[in-house]
Amino acid sequence: MQDIQEIWGRIQVIKKQQKDLRGAYKDALRASQEYLELGEKLNTMRARKKQIEATVKGDFASDFTKLDDLKIDLESDMEILSDIAMTKLMKGETVEVKDEYDNVYEPIFSVKFKKT
């Protein structure tokens, strides 16, 4: 089995290479006059799109309030579901759920590292 620190180091090197290549690509795009002109047109069109969306959104204000409430409820239920699944898993119990079509779903857990 490989050392976790060695793999971490390789990942960091790859991320740096990706960052350098993306930077070179962005520099090349900034040097293209046609690209810059299209970017300006795109910004103008996006601003117009936002105006239209705001107008239509005003017509559906109550629906958007309900949509926001549903989003909060969904986030809360997803957190509860995760907590229950983790608790059952820690107890050694099988964790699975079924949808209305009897499709079985198993939880997927992932590990992420953050700087301390």
RABELFEN-V867248 format. One record per helix or strand of 2 or more residues. SS is the DSSP state (helix for helix, strand for strand). FROM is the first residue (numbers start at 0). TO is the last residue. If there is no record, write none. Layout:
# RABELFEN-V867248
SS | FROM | TO
SS | FROM | TO
This chain:
# RABELFEN-V867248
helix | 3 | 29
helix | 32 | 58
helix | 60 | 89
strand | 95 | 97
strand | 103 | 105
